[in-house]
């Protein structure tokens, strides 16, 4: 073990037993007295004008206690959102996406609420729906957002929400041996967390308490307070550990609406979404990227021009931040003298997109990494070698005026090549692919922690981070144990209550170990300093004569346990409290608001087999190599990378949401929407950790958890194209899509043969 026994240690996972035995209490397991159950009323199409809503029959349903429509809300209808406040509590005049509620029924039971919702009659006129990027950019199609809601916006009369233009150098001055230009498409996918979305709100004096499996309780608190123009102190968020989030539980959905209902009915209210309703409420932005790349004869990039359109849906939600962070690294992790990036957030009559593991970068990585593989083939250069020639060295700047390369990225890539057996001969119908991924970590953000040393020597650590399966509780226990010398089983991590725990920006951007981990170490250090001073004051000796070490307090002539020392300095009982903060300051003028604290860098290599008669892909081996700085808990790090990679196989090979002409999602639910199962994972799945102790986190750690997904599509795509002898640039790489490409290739080959040969 390194670093005093912390790094490389793998204690029992905190909460692991409860999760695997089913005793973990998730938000949906919480019981409340006198609760009203809610059911949303929505229309059977995406875009419609609401003419009237008749609730008379619904009010007669047994158990129904009230029905709220837009007319019952404050006027103008309150709107909410983490970036701009544009999302109304209920649809105003029109529904903008399939599943947007027009009314909500409150009843004594879920069954009665459902019956009441079924009895609500809505007279509506279906309107043309903007469902794709082409639809959105067609001037003959309707506007998703009314121009009067966008005063002073140059895009007010278009379906472009916002445009970002980044880059450096003048691409027109580039001298290139050849130029590649291709278009790539990335599908719309949903998060598919096992735990359902559930929201509970109860009146609390003149405010509200909300229970939600939310990743960012302090963001939720801020948004709810802003929606109703309240001080933050009137909103309490209790966020039980989510049962999976992946970004889908990061941002407000129905919590503002439930706040209004709880105060209106003066009772707790509860909304549990079905899996089908969850599909209608959270998803990743689909995208289309036009990538134009110049190369010299040695395969070095001379310029990169990347233009990406993200289909963000009906309301902004957190999409502007997703697009801005995604486009910041759209050129990939490469040295390139000239880069031009344009990214657009495009509105549509579809579910508003939100954060999703990778936060906007997988969409661009698919195109840029595929370009490098195609360029290598054109030049006769190995795909690994062309990347080696363009990768920055340690501390070399690859995006001007921001965080340079902060790891040995060549080592990461070479390790992936070695573990996949890159240079070994390939069997028939097999292919190998390699791709690299880079993502910005958290930028301007802060985390605060509190460490409480109780009278018996046990410890409470208070943290605003959410543990949604990434194992934050376990790592924080390890850190506190390491710093204070207290056994793991005498440390408890308290999370998820904005009235109790100190502030944390969010549980996102793979930031929890770095930001909150450092804050916890700082809090423990502060605790030891206060302990030292308090004991010195009580014994009337110099603070220099008191040494607080791991689990031991030393004074002249005596060594004591924490509990023994506490009896001396706290004779009437009590506790000692330490506070810690860690943050990354804002940088004026930076496109992301601040420099990335670190880069999450990853290499993926795969070998697979394609059946030419069916297009079915069989994954032989998948290797995920990550630059982690230092693995504080290797087992958890490996599991995060493996889970991330398998999730990435979803959008690479099978996952995509399909809309019909009415804007309805036709593959709602577990039967019609395919995600990877045990039958789809590689025969061999290997996670490799590169540890050089060069991160900003505790013991030189960096954040992990998203890297395995960033470039999975491009690695799989390269292998599929090699194995099948085709060039597919649209995801997902379904068996049907591969089979059709093979058939088209065969037809083209036959047509290109001389007539006498073709007729044999």
N, C-alpha and C positions, 0 to 999 in steps of 0.2 A: 504494500500500500504506500502511496505517496502522500505528500502534504499532511503529515501528522495523522494519517489514517482515514482522512475523509475521501480524497480522490481514489477511485477504484473500489470503494466500499459499496456494498449492495445490501443494506438491511431490508427487513421485511417492509413491504410497501404499506404505507399508512393508508388505512381504509381498504386495502386489498381484500381482506377476508370478507368484509361486509359486501363488497361488490360481487364477489363470486358466489357468495351464499344467498344473495338476495335480501339481506337485511339492511342494506343501505337505504336510507330514507331520502328519496328524491322529492322534488317539489310536488309532484302529483300524489305522493303518499301522505302529504300533510292533511290533517283533518281539522275542520273548523265548525264551530257551532253556528247555527242560524245563517248558514251560507246560502246565497242565491246562485244557482247555476245559470250560465249564459250560453246562448247559441246564436251564431251569426246567421244573418239572412243575406244571401247573395244570388246573383243572377246566373243564368245558364249561358253566358257569353262574356266576352272580354270588354267590349266597348258598347255602352248603351246610354240613351237619355232616359232618365227616370221621370215618368209622367205623374204617377201617383202611387201611394202605398196605402193599402187598406188593411188595418190591423184589427178590425172589429171581430172577425171570427177567431183570430188568434187570442184575443183577450178573454174569450169564453172558454179556452182550454183549461182544464183543471190544473191548478198549481201555478199558472202563469201570474206573476205579480207585477209585470210591467213590460212595456215595449218602447224602445227608444229609437227614433229616427232622427235624421238630420234636423228636422224642424224642432226637436226637443233640446237641441244643443244650444249653447251660447252662440249668438250671431255677431260678427261672422264666425263661422265654425272654427274652433281652435285647430291649428296645424302644428305638427311637430317634426323633428328630424335632427340628427346629429351634426349635419353640415349646414343645411338650410331648412327652415321650418315650412315645408311645402306639403306634407302628408296630412290630410284631414282625418279627424277621428272616425268619421263615416263619409261615404261618397257624397260629394256635393254636386247636385244636378246630373252628373254623369258618373258611371263607373269607368274606371281607367284600366282595369285589368280583371281577368277572370279570378273571382274569389274576393274582390273588394266588397266589404259588407255595406249594405244599404240600411240595415236595421239590426238591432240586437234584442233578443228576447231573454228576460230574466224569469226564472221559475224555481220551484222548490227542489226539483230533481232534474238531472240531465235529460231523462226521457221526456219529462213534461216540457222542458225548454225546446227539445227537438220537435215535439208535436206542435208547440206554439210557432216555431219557425216555419214548419211545413204549412201552417195555416195562414201565414202572411201572404197577401196577394199584392204583387208589384206589377203595375202597368208600365211597360217600358218600350222604347223603340231602339232596336239594335242598329248600331252605326258601324261604318267601315272601321276595321281595326288595323293599326300599324303593328305588324308582327315580326318584321325583319329589318335589317339595315337598309336593304333596297327600298322597302316600303317607306321607311322613315325619311329617306333622302329624296323620295319622289314628290315633287311639288304639288302633284294632284291629290296626294293623300292628306288626310286631316292632320291637324296639329294635336299633339298629345297635351301640351300645356297651353292654356289660353294666353295670348300675348299680353293681355292686361295684367296678368300675374307676373309679368317679367319686365317691369318698367326700366328703361335705360339699357336693356340687354340687346346687344347687336344681333343675337341669334333668336330674338323673341318671335320672329315669324318663320322659324324653322323648327325642326325636331332635334337640332343640335343643342344639347344642354350646355356644354362648355368645350373649349378646345385648348390644348396645351401644346406649346412649341418649345422644344429644347434642343440642345446640341452644341457643337463647337466646330470651328473650321468651316471652310467653304467647299461643299461637295462638288461644285462646278469646276473647281480647279484640280480635281483629282485625276491622276494619270493611271489608268488601269489597263492591265493586259486583257481582261475580259470582265463583263458585268453580268450578274445573275439577277433576274427579277421574277418573283413568283408571288402568288397570293395563297394565303393559308387561312383556314377557318377553324375555329375552336367552338365546341358545343355549349349549349346552355345545360347546366347540371344542377342538381340539388344536393344538400348536405347529407340527408338521410341519417341523422343521429338516431340512435336507438331510443333514447328518452323522448317522449312527446313534448311539444311546447305547451306549457301550462302557465297561466297568469292568475294571481290572486291579489285582491286589494281589499283593504278594510279601512273604514274611517278611524282616524286617530286624533282625538281632540279637534283642532282646526286644520289638520292635515291628513295624511294618508300613510299607511304602511303597505308596501307591495312585496309579495313573494314571487320571485321569478328566477328560473335557472339561467341567469344572465351572466355572461362573462365579464361585463364591465359595469358593476353596480354603481360606481360613481358617475359614469356617463349617463346611465339610466336616471339617476337622481337629478342630474343637471337638466336633462331633456324634459322630464316630467315637470320640474319646477318652472322651467322656461315656458312650457306650454300654457300653464295657468298663471304665469307671472307671479309666482310665489317665491319666497326665500327658500334656499336649500333646506333649511332646518325643518320645514313642514313636510318634507318627503323622506321617508325612511325606506331603504331597500334592504330586504333580506334575500340573499341569493344562495340557496342550498347548492352544494356541488352539482354541476350539470352532468347529466349522463351522456356526454359527448356534445360538442358544440361546433368545432371546425369553422367558426365565424358566424354560423347561422343563429346563434343565441347571443350575439355580441351587441346588438343594437335594438332600440325600442321597436315594438310591434303594436301590441294591444294594451300595454301598461297605461298609456295616457287615457285611453277610452275607459278602462276599468277604474281609473281614478275618478273620473266623472260619475260613473255609475255607483261606485261605493258611497260617494257623498250624496248622490241623489236618493238612493234607496236606504241610506243610513244602515247598511248591513254589509258584511263581507260578500264579495262577488268572486266567482271562479269561472274561468274559461279554459277548457281543455280542448286543444286542437286534435283532430284526427290526423293520421298520416297523410291522407289526401289533402286536407286543409293545409298541412305544413308545406306540401309541394307548392301550394298556391301562394305561399307567403315568403319563402326564402329560396334563393338560388344564386348561382354564380353568373356573372355577366358573360354572355357569349361574345365572341369577337371575330373580326376579320382583319387580317394584317397583310398589307402590301409591303414586301421586303425587297429592297434593291441594294445589292452589295457589289462592290468593286474589289478586285484582287490583282496583285501583281503576279508575275510568273512563279514566284516562290510560295504563293498561297497566303501572303500577308494582306490583310485588309487595307484597302486604300480609302474606302469610304463605306458608310452604312446609312441608308435612308429607310426609315421604318415609319409607316403610316398605319395606325391601328384604330379601328372603330370598335368601341365597346357598346353593346346593346344593354343599357342599364335599366330599362323598364319605365314605369309610369311616374315614379317619384325618385328624388335624389338619394334618399337614405344616406349610406356612407360611400356611394359609388364615386363621387368626386375624389375622395382620398384614395380609393382603390386605383382609379385610373392614373392619378398623378404619381403614385408610388410605382405602379407598374411600368409607366412609360419612362421613368427616371433611369431604369436599367434596361431599356428596350434594346440597346445595342449589344447587350450581353457582357460577359466578364472579360472583355478583350481590349487590347490597345488598338485604337483606330484614330488616325489624325483628323478625320472629318466625319462627323456624325450629325444627321438631321433627323429629328424625331417629331412626329405630329401624332397626337392622340386626341380622339374625340369621344365624349360621352354622348351617346345617342338615345333619345327617349323612344319608348314604344308602349303599346297597350299590352304589356306583359308584366308579370310579377316584378316589383322593384328588386333589383339585384342588391346583394350585400357582400360583406366580407366573406371570403372563403379561403381556406388554407392555401397560402401562396400569394394572396392579396394582389391580384392583377398581373403577376409576373409569369405564371405558366402560359398565359395566352400569347405573350410576345416570344417567350423562349421557344415555343413550338416552331415558329417561323424562322427565327434567327439561327437556331441550332441546325435546323434542317437545311438551311442555305449553306452552312459550312460543310455539311456532309456532301451535298451536291457539288460544291466547288471542289472538294477534294477529288471526287470522281472525275471531274472535268480536267483537272491538272495531273491526275495520276499520282496524287499524294495520299498517304494513309490518313483517314479521318482523325486519328489521334495526333498525328504529326502536324496537321494543319492547325489544330487547336494549340498545340505546343508552341508553334511559331507566333501565335497571336496573344497568348496569355501573358499577363503582367507578372513580374517578379515581386517578391515580398517587398512591401512598402512602396511599390511603384504606382503612380497615379494612373488610373484608367478612365475615370471621369474627372475632368478638370475641377479643381477647387473644392474637392470634398474628400471624404475618407479614402485613403489609398487602399490597395490590396493589403489585407491584414493577415494573410496566411500563406503557407506554401502550397499554392494551388496546383503547381506542377506535380507535387507529390501526391495530391488527391487524385488527379487524373491518371497518373502512372499506376497508382495502386489499383484503381478500377480496371485498367487494362490488364494488369497482372492477374487479378483475381478472376477475370472472365476468361482468361486464356486467349487474349486478343489475336495473337499471331499464329495460333494453331489452325490447321486445315479445317475447313467446314464441310460437313456432310451435305448431301443433296437436299434441296428445299429448306436449307437453314440459312439464317443470316445473323449478323451481329450489329449492334448499334451502340454508339457512345454519344452522350450529350452532357453538357455542363450547365449548371444553374446557379444564379446568384440573385440574392434578394436583399434589399435594404432592411435593416433591423429598425428598432424604434429610434425616432429622431428626438424632437423636443418633448421630453416627458420626465416625470418624476415618480418616485415610489417612497413611501414612508412606512416605517415599521416600529412596533413597540415590543420590547422584551420586558416581561414582568417576572422577577425572581420572588417566588412566594416564600412564606415563612418557613416551610418545611424543606426548602431547597429545590422544589420542583419549579418548572418554568412554563409560562404561557408566552407564545409568540403571536402577536396580533398583526395580521396582514390583509391588505385589501385585494390581493390576488385571488383568482378563482381556480380551484383544482377541478378541471373537467376531464381528467383522465391522464394528463401529462405527468402527474406525479409530483406536483409542486409541494404538497404537504411533506412528502418523504424527503426531498432535497432540503427543504427548510429545517426539518428536524435534524438532518445530518449537519447542517451548517451551525445551528444553535448548539448541538451537542459538541461539535468540534471546538467552537469558540469558548463555551462555558464549562466544558468537561462534565456535563450532566448527561446521564444515560438517556438513550432515545425514548425509553418507556416512561420517563418522568418529564417529557416535553410534550406539550399539546399546542397544535397550531389552530388558531381561531381565525376564521375567514367569514366573509359574506354578509356583514351587517354594517351598513353605513353609520349607524348610531354607535357602533362599538369599535370598529377597526379604523386605523388611520388611512389616509388617502392613498390611492394608487390610480394612475391614469387608466390602465386597462390591462387585461390579460390577453395580449396579442403580440404580433411581430416577434415571436420567439424571445420575448424580453424578460420573462419572469425570473429566470435564474440570475441573469446579469443585474437587472435593476432592483428587484425585490431582494434577491440574494445579497447584494451589497448593502442594501438598507438594513437587512437583518443583522449582518455582521457589524455594521455601524451601531445598531441599537444594543447589541450584546457588548460591544466595546464600551459604549456609554454607560451601560449598566455596571460593568466592572469598575469603571472610574468612580461612579457614585458610591458603589459598595465600599471601595477603598477609602474614599473621603469620609463616609459616614462612620465606618468602623474606627478610623483614626480620630475623628472628633469625639466619639464615645469613650475611647480609651485614653484620650488626651496625649496622643503621640503624633509624630509627623506622618503625613500621608506616604512619604517615601519609605517608611518602615513597614508599610502594609503592602503585601504582594498578593494580588488576586490572580491565580493561575487556573488551569483547567480543573475545576472541581475542588480546589484547595485554596485556603486563605492562610498566608504565612505572616506572623508577627514575631517580633523578637522572642525567642525561647519557646515558640509554640506553633504547631500546624493544626488547622481546623478544617472540618468540612464546611460547606456553605451553610448547612442548617445550624451547626454549632456557632459559626460566626454571626449569623442572623440573630440568634438569641442574645448575643452581646450588644449588637448595635440597634436592635429593635426589641427592647425588653418588653414592650407592651404589644407585641406582634405588629404586623403590617407587611409591607413588601417594598422592594426597590425596583424602580422603573427606569429603563433606558430607552432612548428615542434615537432613531436613525433615519437618514434620508440619503437617497442617491438619485441623481438626475443628469440629464443632458440638456444644456442650455440652448435656447433658440439662437439661430444665426440669421440676422437680417438679410433678406435677398436670396436666401437659399431656396431652391424650388420645393424642398420638402419641409422647410421651416427650420431645419438644423441638419448637421452632419449625421449620417448613420452612426450609431454607437459601434456597430460591427457589421460585417457582411456575413450572411449565411450562405456558404458556398458548398456545392455538392456536385459529385460526378455519378452518373448512372451508366452502367454498361449491361447489356443483355444479349443473350443468345436465345433464339426461338426458331420454331419450325412452322412453315405454312403448308397446309394441304392444298395443292393446286387445283384439286377437283371440287373443293368446298369452300376454300378461303378461310377455314378454321385455323386459328393460331394456337400453337402449344408452346408455352413459355418453358424453356429448358432451364435457364438460369438467369437470375437477376442480381446484380451487385450494386449496392448503394454505399458510396464512400463520402463521408462528411468531415469537414474541417470544424472540429468542435472545441478547439483550444485545450480543454481538459474535461474529461467525462467525470462529473462528480458522482454519478450513479450509472455506470456503463450499461447495465441491464435495461434501465429505463430509456437511455439514449438510443440504444439499438432498437428497442421496441417502437419508439417514436418514429425512427427512420423507416422501419419496415412497414408500420401502419400507414405512414405517409406515402410510401411507394405503392402499396396495394391500392390505396385510395386513388392515386394517380393512374393506375391501370384502368380504373373505371372510365374516366373521360378519354383515355387513350383507345380503349377497345370496345366499349359498349354503351356507356351512359350518354343519354341526350334526351332532353325534354322536347316533346313533339306537340305542336299546336295545330288544330284544325282551322278552317277558314273563319270560324266564329271566335277565334282567340282562346278556345278551350284547350287545356292540357289534356291530351287523349291518353297519355300513359301515366296517370296518377296511381301511386301506390306500389306496393312491393311486387305485385304479380306482373305488371306491364312495364315497370322501370327496372332495368337490370343493373345490379351492382356486383362487383366481384364476390364470388363465394369461394369456399375451400377448393372447389373444382377448377377455379380459374387462376389460382396463384401459381407461381413458378415451382417447378420441381425442386429447385434449389434457390433459396433466398438468403443472401448474405449481406450483413451490415458491417462495414469497416469504419473504424473511428481513427481519424488523424489527430493526435494530441501533441501539440507543441507549446502549450501553456501561454499562448500569445493573445488571449482574449481579455476584455475589460472586466469580466465577471470574477467571482470568487475563485482563487487559485488559478487564474488564467483561463477561465471557462468562457464559452460563447453560447448563444442561444441555438437551440435545435428544435426540430419538430415539423418544419415546413420543407426543409431542403430536399428530402427524398421525393417530393412531388413535383418540384420545379421543372425538371427537364425529362421526366419519365416519358412523356409523349414523343419527344424527338428521338430518344434512344430506341423506343419501340418502333416508331415510324421508320427509322433508318434500317432496322433489322428486317421489318416486314418488306420494305421496298427491295432490299437486297435479296431476301429469300424468294420473293415472288417475281422479281425482275420488273417491277412496276414503279410508278412515281405517283404516290397518293399524297395529297396535301390538305385533305379535309379530315377532321376528326368527327366521330370516333372511327377507328379502323375496324369496323364490324366485318364479320365473315362475308356478308353480302357485298359490302363495298369492295373488299379485296377480291372476291370472286369476279365481280363485274370488271374490275381493272384487269384481271388476268384474261378474261374473255376478250376484252377490247384489245389487249396486247396481241392475242392469238390472231384475231381478225386482221389487225394491222400488219402482222408479220406475213400472214397468208397473202394479203393484197400486194405486198411489196415483192413477193417472189415472182420470177418469170412464169409465164402462163403454163409452160410445159411442166415445170416443177410443182406449181400449185395444184395441178390437176391430178397428180399421182395419188 
